[in-house]
Amino acid sequence: MAVQLFTKFRARERHLAEQLGRHSFFRQADTLTDQAFKDYLVQRMRTSEVFVDWYRLAAAKLSSADAKKVVQSIINDERPVGRCTHFEDLLADLRFIGISNPLSVLASVRTVRIISDQTRILDRPRTLDTCQRDLEILVILKIAGETLVAAEYAHVVRQLERRFGLTREVSRFYWPHLEHDSESGNHSRRFDEVLRSLITDQLALGNACNVANDAARIRMKFFDQF
C-alpha cells in the first residue's frame, strides 16, 4: 500500500516537471537572444543566492530528526568545508559565459516576489499534525528546490553548451546540479527515503500532491517575466 501511494506521488512529481518544460520560456528558448538568456540566468542566480537560507528556515520548522537530517545534509553539500560553495561555482559559470559582474544586477520585482512567496509557503501549514507538517515542508523543498530545478537545468545546460560552449566537463554548477537534483540523483533519493515513511494513506497522499502543486505554481511564475 505504501509503495503504491508513493508511486502515485512520484507520478505527480513527474507531471509537474513535464509541465515546467512546456512553459513558453522553454518552448521559445532557442529563439531568445544570448543577452535575453543571460538576463534570465542572472535573475535565476538571485533565487539561488537565497537557497541555503530557505533550506535553513525550513529545517527549523521540521519536527522529525530524519527530516532535519536530510535538509541539513543538502545545506552541507551547498557549502562544503574547504571548497568553493555552490553559489561560488554558479558565479564561475556565469563569468565563463561572459557575465563579468553578475552580482551587480538587482533582482527584478517578479524575482523578489517569487523569493518572498517561497518563504511564505513554509508558513502556511494545511494541518497542525506534526508528521503532516513535516511532509508538507519536505514536499515544498523537493518540488521547488530539486525536482523542478532538474527539469529546468535539463533545458538550460543544452543552451549553455550551444550558445557559450559551457560543456559538462567545464561547468562547475549547472551540469553537477542537473545530476544531483534529478530523479535518480543523490538529493532526490535522500528526500524520498523520508517521504516514503510519511505518505502512509490517501489523506497524506492528497496533502502531498496539493502542496506539490502549490510549490510548482510559485516556481513556474518565475518564468513568466521572460
PASE-984595 format. One record per residue (C-alpha): residue number from 1; x, y, z. Coordinates in nm, 4 decimals, always signed. Layout:
N
baba pos->NUM&X->X&Y->Y&Z->Z $
...
This chain:
226
baba pos->1&X->+0.0000&Y->+0.0000&Z->+0.0000 $
baba pos->2&X->+0.2726&Y->+0.2484&Z->+0.1000 $
baba pos->3&X->+0.4676&Y->+0.1691&Z->-0.2170 $
baba pos->4&X->+0.1608&Y->+0.2346&Z->-0.4319 $
baba pos->5&X->+0.0937&Y->+0.5640&Z->-0.2570 $
baba pos->6&X->+0.4494&Y->+0.6833&Z->-0.3073 $
baba pos->7&X->+0.4378&Y->+0.5760&Z->-0.6719 $
baba pos->8&X->+0.1338&Y->+0.7997&Z->-0.7175 $
baba pos->9&X->+0.3193&Y->+1.0905&Z->-0.5608 $
baba pos->10&X->+0.6138&Y->+1.0343&Z->-0.7939 $
baba pos->11&X->+0.3724&Y->+1.0388&Z->-1.0865 $
baba pos->12&X->+0.2501&Y->+1.3820&Z->-0.9774 $
baba pos->13&X->+0.6101&Y->+1.4949&Z->-0.9384 $
baba pos->14&X->+0.6937&Y->+1.3861&Z->-1.2943 $
baba pos->15&X->+0.3804&Y->+1.5556&Z->-1.4251 $
baba pos->16&X->+0.4867&Y->+1.8858&Z->-1.2686 $
baba pos->17&X->+0.8363&Y->+1.8529&Z->-1.4153 $
baba pos->18&X->+0.6876&Y->+1.7917&Z->-1.7603 $
baba pos->19&X->+0.4533&Y->+2.0864&Z->-1.7123 $
baba pos->20&X->+0.7502&Y->+2.3130&Z->-1.6425 $
baba pos->21&X->+0.9115&Y->+2.2016&Z->-1.9673 $
baba pos->22&X->+0.6001&Y->+2.3111&Z->-2.1555 $
baba pos->23&X->+0.6259&Y->+2.6673&Z->-2.0245 $
baba pos->24&X->+0.6567&Y->+2.9190&Z->-2.3080 $
baba pos->25&X->+1.0012&Y->+3.0235&Z->-2.1847 $
baba pos->26&X->+1.1452&Y->+2.6799&Z->-2.2581 $
baba pos->27&X->+0.9427&Y->+2.6260&Z->-2.5748 $
baba pos->28&X->+1.0845&Y->+2.9503&Z->-2.7147 $
baba pos->29&X->+1.4331&Y->+2.9218&Z->-2.5637 $
baba pos->30&X->+1.6016&Y->+2.8591&Z->-2.8988 $
baba pos->31&X->+1.4726&Y->+3.1921&Z->-3.0304 $
baba pos->32&X->+1.5978&Y->+3.4049&Z->-2.7396 $
baba pos->33&X->+1.8967&Y->+3.6288&Z->-2.7944 $
baba pos->34&X->+2.2089&Y->+3.5478&Z->-2.5948 $
baba pos->35&X->+2.1538&Y->+3.8626&Z->-2.3898 $
baba pos->36&X->+1.7951&Y->+3.7660&Z->-2.3091 $
baba pos->37&X->+1.9132&Y->+3.4245&Z->-2.1956 $
baba pos->38&X->+2.1805&Y->+3.5850&Z->-1.9788 $
baba pos->39&X->+1.9158&Y->+3.8115&Z->-1.8254 $
baba pos->40&X->+1.7222&Y->+3.5008&Z->-1.7249 $
baba pos->41&X->+2.0334&Y->+3.3367&Z->-1.5783 $
baba pos->42&X->+2.1150&Y->+3.6396&Z->-1.3641 $
baba pos->43&X->+1.7625&Y->+3.6585&Z->-1.2228 $
baba pos->44&X->+1.7764&Y->+3.2859&Z->-1.1569 $
baba pos->45&X->+2.1071&Y->+3.3446&Z->-0.9781 $
baba pos->46&X->+1.9223&Y->+3.5685&Z->-0.7331 $
baba pos->47&X->+1.6876&Y->+3.2848&Z->-0.6352 $
baba pos->48&X->+1.9864&Y->+3.0512&Z->-0.5977 $
baba pos->49&X->+2.1531&Y->+3.3078&Z->-0.3743 $
baba pos->50&X->+1.8912&Y->+3.2528&Z->-0.1021 $
baba pos->51&X->+1.8678&Y->+2.8743&Z->-0.1435 $
baba pos->52&X->+2.0649&Y->+2.7863&Z->+0.1706 $
baba pos->53&X->+1.8794&Y->+3.0383&Z->+0.3865 $
baba pos->54&X->+1.5481&Y->+2.8984&Z->+0.2580 $
baba pos->55&X->+1.6508&Y->+2.5433&Z->+0.3464 $
baba pos->56&X->+1.7699&Y->+2.6554&Z->+0.6895 $
baba pos->57&X->+1.4354&Y->+2.8222&Z->+0.7545 $
baba pos->58&X->+1.2598&Y->+2.5018&Z->+0.6523 $
baba pos->59&X->+1.4854&Y->+2.2865&Z->+0.8702 $
baba pos->60&X->+1.3996&Y->+2.4974&Z->+1.1740 $
baba pos->61&X->+1.0304&Y->+2.4222&Z->+1.1194 $
baba pos->62&X->+1.0714&Y->+2.0435&Z->+1.0958 $
baba pos->63&X->+0.9949&Y->+1.8117&Z->+1.3865 $
baba pos->64&X->+1.1382&Y->+1.4829&Z->+1.2624 $
baba pos->65&X->+1.5080&Y->+1.4210&Z->+1.3213 $
baba pos->66&X->+1.5254&Y->+1.2232&Z->+0.9964 $
baba pos->67&X->+1.3683&Y->+1.5095&Z->+0.8015 $
baba pos->68&X->+1.6055&Y->+1.7622&Z->+0.9570 $
baba pos->69&X->+1.8999&Y->+1.5370&Z->+0.8732 $
baba pos->70&X->+1.8054&Y->+1.5264&Z->+0.5048 $
baba pos->71&X->+1.7696&Y->+1.9028&Z->+0.4757 $
baba pos->72&X->+2.0884&Y->+1.9708&Z->+0.6708 $
baba pos->73&X->+2.2831&Y->+1.7269&Z->+0.4527 $
baba pos->74&X->+2.1845&Y->+1.9247&Z->+0.1439 $
baba pos->75&X->+2.2814&Y->+2.2513&Z->+0.3128 $
baba pos->76&X->+2.6197&Y->+2.0953&Z->+0.3877 $
baba pos->77&X->+2.6532&Y->+1.9955&Z->+0.0217 $
baba pos->78&X->+2.5888&Y->+2.3550&Z->-0.0813 $
baba pos->79&X->+2.8658&Y->+2.4872&Z->+0.1421 $
baba pos->80&X->+3.1338&Y->+2.2174&Z->+0.1610 $
baba pos->81&X->+3.4202&Y->+2.2671&Z->+0.4036 $
baba pos->82&X->+3.7461&Y->+2.3627&Z->+0.2340 $
baba pos->83&X->+3.5938&Y->+2.4006&Z->-0.1124 $
baba pos->84&X->+3.4035&Y->+2.6621&Z->-0.3092 $
baba pos->85&X->+3.0371&Y->+2.6954&Z->-0.2228 $
baba pos->86&X->+2.7861&Y->+2.6012&Z->-0.4883 $
baba pos->87&X->+2.6948&Y->+2.9678&Z->-0.5236 $
baba pos->88&X->+3.0585&Y->+3.0493&Z->-0.5958 $
baba pos->89&X->+3.0532&Y->+2.7736&Z->-0.8577 $
baba pos->90&X->+2.7433&Y->+2.9349&Z->-1.0085 $
baba pos->91&X->+2.9200&Y->+3.2701&Z->-1.0327 $
baba pos->92&X->+3.2145&Y->+3.0978&Z->-1.2020 $
baba pos->93&X->+2.9857&Y->+2.9507&Z->-1.4689 $
baba pos->94&X->+2.8212&Y->+3.2884&Z->-1.5267 $
baba pos->95&X->+3.1589&Y->+3.4562&Z->-1.5687 $
baba pos->96&X->+3.2655&Y->+3.1832&Z->-1.8102 $
baba pos->97&X->+2.9769&Y->+3.2723&Z->-2.0413 $
baba pos->98&X->+3.0628&Y->+3.6419&Z->-2.0318 $
baba pos->99&X->+2.8672&Y->+3.7873&Z->-1.7398 $
baba pos->100&X->+3.1620&Y->+3.9579&Z->-1.5753 $
baba pos->101&X->+2.9833&Y->+4.1067&Z->-1.2733 $
baba pos->102&X->+2.6568&Y->+3.9172&Z->-1.2158 $
baba pos->103&X->+2.6158&Y->+4.0436&Z->-0.8598 $
baba pos->104&X->+2.5797&Y->+4.3994&Z->-0.9879 $
baba pos->105&X->+2.2377&Y->+4.3127&Z->-1.1338 $
baba pos->106&X->+1.9486&Y->+4.3612&Z->-0.8938 $
baba pos->107&X->+1.6653&Y->+4.1150&Z->-0.8551 $
baba pos->108&X->+1.3571&Y->+4.2110&Z->-1.0535 $
baba pos->109&X->+1.0223&Y->+4.2811&Z->-0.8887 $
baba pos->110&X->+0.8967&Y->+3.9393&Z->-1.0017 $
baba pos->111&X->+1.2072&Y->+3.7615&Z->-0.8717 $
baba pos->112&X->+1.1725&Y->+3.9296&Z->-0.5322 $
baba pos->113&X->+0.8077&Y->+3.8216&Z->-0.5239 $
baba pos->114&X->+0.8960&Y->+3.4597&Z->-0.6001 $
baba pos->115&X->+1.1569&Y->+3.4543&Z->-0.3234 $
baba pos->116&X->+0.9013&Y->+3.6003&Z->-0.0826 $
baba pos->117&X->+0.6298&Y->+3.3545&Z->-0.1876 $
baba pos->118&X->+0.8632&Y->+3.0585&Z->-0.1407 $
baba pos->119&X->+0.9299&Y->+3.1768&Z->+0.2133 $
baba pos->120&X->+0.5640&Y->+3.2380&Z->+0.2915 $
baba pos->121&X->+0.4508&Y->+2.8966&Z->+0.1712 $
baba pos->122&X->+0.6557&Y->+2.7425&Z->+0.4523 $
baba pos->123&X->+0.4453&Y->+2.9419&Z->+0.6999 $
baba pos->124&X->+0.1056&Y->+2.8309&Z->+0.5693 $
baba pos->125&X->+0.0503&Y->+2.4844&Z->+0.7148 $
baba pos->126&X->-0.2564&Y->+2.2956&Z->+0.5961 $
baba pos->127&X->-0.2607&Y->+2.0941&Z->+0.9187 $
baba pos->128&X->-0.1374&Y->+2.1106&Z->+1.2770 $
baba pos->129&X->-0.0307&Y->+1.7450&Z->+1.2709 $
baba pos->130&X->+0.3488&Y->+1.7437&Z->+1.3026 $
baba pos->131&X->+0.4045&Y->+1.4466&Z->+1.0698 $
baba pos->132&X->+0.1876&Y->+1.6004&Z->+0.8005 $
baba pos->133&X->+0.3550&Y->+1.9369&Z->+0.8525 $
baba pos->134&X->+0.6934&Y->+1.7743&Z->+0.8010 $
baba pos->135&X->+0.5547&Y->+1.6112&Z->+0.4877 $
baba pos->136&X->+0.4394&Y->+1.9478&Z->+0.3525 $
baba pos->137&X->+0.7760&Y->+2.1129&Z->+0.4114 $
baba pos->138&X->+0.9733&Y->+1.8289&Z->+0.2546 $
baba pos->139&X->+0.7455&Y->+1.8249&Z->-0.0492 $
baba pos->140&X->+0.7849&Y->+2.2012&Z->-0.0938 $
baba pos->141&X->+1.1633&Y->+2.1723&Z->-0.0813 $
baba pos->142&X->+1.1799&Y->+1.8700&Z->-0.3064 $
baba pos->143&X->+0.9492&Y->+2.0088&Z->-0.5743 $
baba pos->144&X->+1.0691&Y->+2.3706&Z->-0.5791 $
baba pos->145&X->+1.4294&Y->+2.3100&Z->-0.4778 $
baba pos->146&X->+1.5173&Y->+1.9846&Z->-0.6505 $
baba pos->147&X->+1.2670&Y->+1.8314&Z->-0.8967 $
baba pos->148&X->+1.1793&Y->+2.1453&Z->-1.0911 $
baba pos->149&X->+1.5398&Y->+2.2637&Z->-1.0783 $
baba pos->150&X->+1.6489&Y->+1.9432&Z->-1.2514 $
baba pos->151&X->+1.3720&Y->+1.9832&Z->-1.5102 $
baba pos->152&X->+1.4797&Y->+2.3440&Z->-1.5670 $
baba pos->153&X->+1.8505&Y->+2.2702&Z->-1.5920 $
baba pos->154&X->+1.7904&Y->+1.9889&Z->-1.8410 $
baba pos->155&X->+1.6928&Y->+2.2678&Z->-2.0814 $
baba pos->156&X->+1.9473&Y->+2.5197&Z->-1.9555 $
baba pos->157&X->+2.2588&Y->+2.3059&Z->-1.9996 $
baba pos->158&X->+2.1787&Y->+2.2498&Z->-2.3668 $
baba pos->159&X->+2.1505&Y->+2.6238&Z->-2.4219 $
baba pos->160&X->+2.4710&Y->+2.6924&Z->-2.2282 $
baba pos->161&X->+2.6662&Y->+2.4449&Z->-2.4374 $
baba pos->162&X->+2.5155&Y->+2.5546&Z->-2.7689 $
baba pos->163&X->+2.5465&Y->+2.9274&Z->-2.7070 $
baba pos->164&X->+2.8590&Y->+2.9612&Z->-2.4925 $
baba pos->165&X->+3.0488&Y->+2.6326&Z->-2.5008 $
baba pos->166&X->+2.9854&Y->+2.5562&Z->-2.1336 $
baba pos->167&X->+3.0099&Y->+2.1780&Z->-2.1517 $
baba pos->168&X->+2.9612&Y->+1.9108&Z->-1.8874 $
baba pos->169&X->+3.3386&Y->+1.8918&Z->-1.8450 $
baba pos->170&X->+3.3788&Y->+2.2667&Z->-1.7916 $
baba pos->171&X->+3.0676&Y->+2.3509&Z->-1.5903 $
baba pos->172&X->+3.1113&Y->+2.3817&Z->-1.2149 $
baba pos->173&X->+2.7463&Y->+2.4445&Z->-1.1282 $
baba pos->174&X->+2.4777&Y->+2.3760&Z->-1.3879 $
baba pos->175&X->+2.5739&Y->+2.0267&Z->-1.5004 $
baba pos->176&X->+2.6517&Y->+1.8974&Z->-1.1481 $
baba pos->177&X->+2.3207&Y->+2.0348&Z->-1.0185 $
baba pos->178&X->+2.1275&Y->+1.8746&Z->-1.3014 $
baba pos->179&X->+2.2756&Y->+1.5415&Z->-1.1992 $
baba pos->180&X->+2.2226&Y->+1.5527&Z->-0.8226 $
baba pos->181&X->+1.8774&Y->+1.7186&Z->-0.8385 $
baba pos->182&X->+1.7400&Y->+1.4697&Z->-1.0924 $
baba pos->183&X->+1.5077&Y->+1.1822&Z->-1.0055 $
baba pos->184&X->+1.7980&Y->+0.9390&Z->-0.9804 $
baba pos->185&X->+2.0285&Y->+1.1891&Z->-0.8121 $
baba pos->186&X->+2.1593&Y->+1.1936&Z->-0.4585 $
baba pos->187&X->+1.9402&Y->+1.4753&Z->-0.3272 $
baba pos->188&X->+1.6229&Y->+1.3222&Z->-0.4654 $
baba pos->189&X->+1.6985&Y->+0.9861&Z->-0.3055 $
baba pos->190&X->+1.7540&Y->+1.1465&Z->+0.0349 $
baba pos->191&X->+1.4145&Y->+1.3162&Z->+0.0241 $
baba pos->192&X->+1.2419&Y->+1.0015&Z->-0.0965 $
baba pos->193&X->+1.3631&Y->+0.7936&Z->+0.1964 $
baba pos->194&X->+1.1733&Y->+1.0168&Z->+0.4385 $
baba pos->195&X->+0.8770&Y->+1.0921&Z->+0.2126 $
baba pos->196&X->+0.8021&Y->+0.7203&Z->+0.1784 $
baba pos->197&X->+0.7652&Y->+0.6970&Z->+0.5551 $
baba pos->198&X->+0.5272&Y->+0.9949&Z->+0.5659 $
baba pos->199&X->+0.2959&Y->+0.9175&Z->+0.2730 $
baba pos->200&X->+0.1136&Y->+0.6361&Z->+0.4501 $
baba pos->201&X->-0.2508&Y->+0.6859&Z->+0.3495 $
baba pos->202&X->-0.4737&Y->+0.8612&Z->+0.0975 $
baba pos->203&X->-0.5022&Y->+1.1699&Z->+0.3162 $
baba pos->204&X->-0.1247&Y->+1.2117&Z->+0.3264 $
baba pos->205&X->-0.1008&Y->+1.1484&Z->-0.0481 $
baba pos->206&X->-0.3642&Y->+1.4124&Z->-0.1204 $
baba pos->207&X->-0.1896&Y->+1.6608&Z->+0.1058 $
baba pos->208&X->+0.1473&Y->+1.5923&Z->-0.0581 $
baba pos->209&X->+0.0073&Y->+1.6349&Z->-0.4090 $
baba pos->210&X->-0.1757&Y->+1.9569&Z->-0.3231 $
baba pos->211&X->+0.1333&Y->+2.1083&Z->-0.1641 $
baba pos->212&X->+0.3418&Y->+1.9963&Z->-0.4629 $
baba pos->213&X->+0.1016&Y->+2.1807&Z->-0.6922 $
baba pos->214&X->+0.1287&Y->+2.4963&Z->-0.4808 $
baba pos->215&X->+0.5092&Y->+2.4857&Z->-0.4765 $
baba pos->216&X->+0.5234&Y->+2.4282&Z->-0.8515 $
baba pos->217&X->+0.2823&Y->+2.7133&Z->-0.9187 $
baba pos->218&X->+0.5130&Y->+2.9563&Z->-0.7396 $
baba pos->219&X->+0.8245&Y->+2.8328&Z->-0.9195 $
baba pos->220&X->+0.6620&Y->+2.8479&Z->-1.2611 $
baba pos->221&X->+0.5599&Y->+3.2099&Z->-1.2108 $
baba pos->222&X->+0.9287&Y->+3.2996&Z->-1.2077 $
baba pos->223&X->+0.9498&Y->+3.2258&Z->-1.5815 $
baba pos->224&X->+0.6518&Y->+3.4458&Z->-1.6696 $
baba pos->225&X->+0.8779&Y->+3.7530&Z->-1.6584 $
baba pos->226&X->+1.0815&Y->+3.6450&Z->-1.9621 $
